[in-house]
């Protein structure tokens, strides 16, 4: 069914197959996949009385299973309680990066990046404007990266190119000869420039005239973009620039669920307003009004009855949909926990075991969006500080040390219960007393649970209070 509906989406030969694949997956994620179907689900007959098959009708019930899986997995990455802390041996650098994360609302940006990148890939653009650092999501649908052959993980350039209606360009301040025509919008980034090109008509040779008014020299010495492949595995587009799609394995099942639920709703509506069947000869020649409250009197050989759908059919559909949901969530490692079956509060460890599949998915995303993207952005900021005087949280920041290693401290998947916290405290206390770990390591372990941001400051306060007790 996915291929059947996809075939109705117009294909633009000016774009590569990769763009079309990502566009179809974006339609599924945003709930616009069925918009291409010409008929509503209740339209059973066309203008000429011909029957309209189900594959040409938009479902009346839509269960966004794919989007729910994406939202659940991303919530374990960059929500308020799960965003990682930037850690490094240099306390000054650690404080600067922590302030930058808050000022730039990086958790919001990374949440959008991980959500929209679930189709296969995502990109984040870093900009320095008047000394402040900004991060923006870039849709990879129309981006083309070029990688350094001698350093395959470093970008040489990224080019963005897509079609725009002429009247839209006029609204944004461009002088357009024919507003009714489509134009190519093009810009590119390299290690020194952000180059904009004047829009060129899609009919005719491609234009490469530089827009001097909008072109900017950043002079960073690197391309200020982080390219992210969503998940390891088979590329969803067949292009090495894209990773695996988070929800691709569940799309067909989601479509089946939508149509089954729509059919079940249709059956319930018919049962509420059943069709009247009259077996001739009937003695009544008056107008027949459909409905059980209008009794008909027929002759001895006549008959009349109501055509309705039995309740067993609806129950079978609901059970079938429930099974489809389980299979789809299992195929994409979604959250299969049923909150109705939780009779009491569960410990963090119990919830982890209950949602093991979802945690495996989120753990893979931590690698690509955390170690592969977030840390790269922080290193870009450190390198940018050696070119610009940055202003973070109102303070001017001098050049930062690029040789300091950076790492991420991820919090627990689920908030620990009081019993969990007590066991952790006893374990860490025993290990610290035996000399197997340091007090600093113990505090770092507990920091996410008790929202301790300044670990050296916390250790200093602990030492001060310990000295007071000894006196």
ABEGO torsion letter per residue (X at the ends): XAAAAAAABBBBAABBAAAAAAAAAAAAAAGAAAAABABBAABABBAAGBBBBAAABBBABBBBAAAAAAAAAAAAAABAAABBBBBBABAAAAAAAAAAAAAAGAAAAAAAAAAAAAAGBBBBBBBBBGGBBBBBBBBAAABBBBBBAABAABBABBBBBBBBBAAAAAAAGBBBABAABBBBBBBBBBAABBBBBBBBBABEBBBABBBAAABBBAGAGBBABBBBBABBEBBAAGBAABBBBAAAAAAAAAAAAAAAAAAAAAAAAAAABBBBBBBOBBABABBBBBEAABBBBBBAABBBBBBBBBAAAAAAAAAAAAAAAAAAAAAAGBBABBAAABABBBBAAAAAAAAAAAAAAAAAAAAAAAAAAAAAAAAAAAAAAAABBBBBGGBBBBBBBAABBBBBBBBBABBBBAAAAAAAAAAAAAAAAAGABBAAAAAAAAAAAAGBABAAAAAAAAAAAAAAAAX
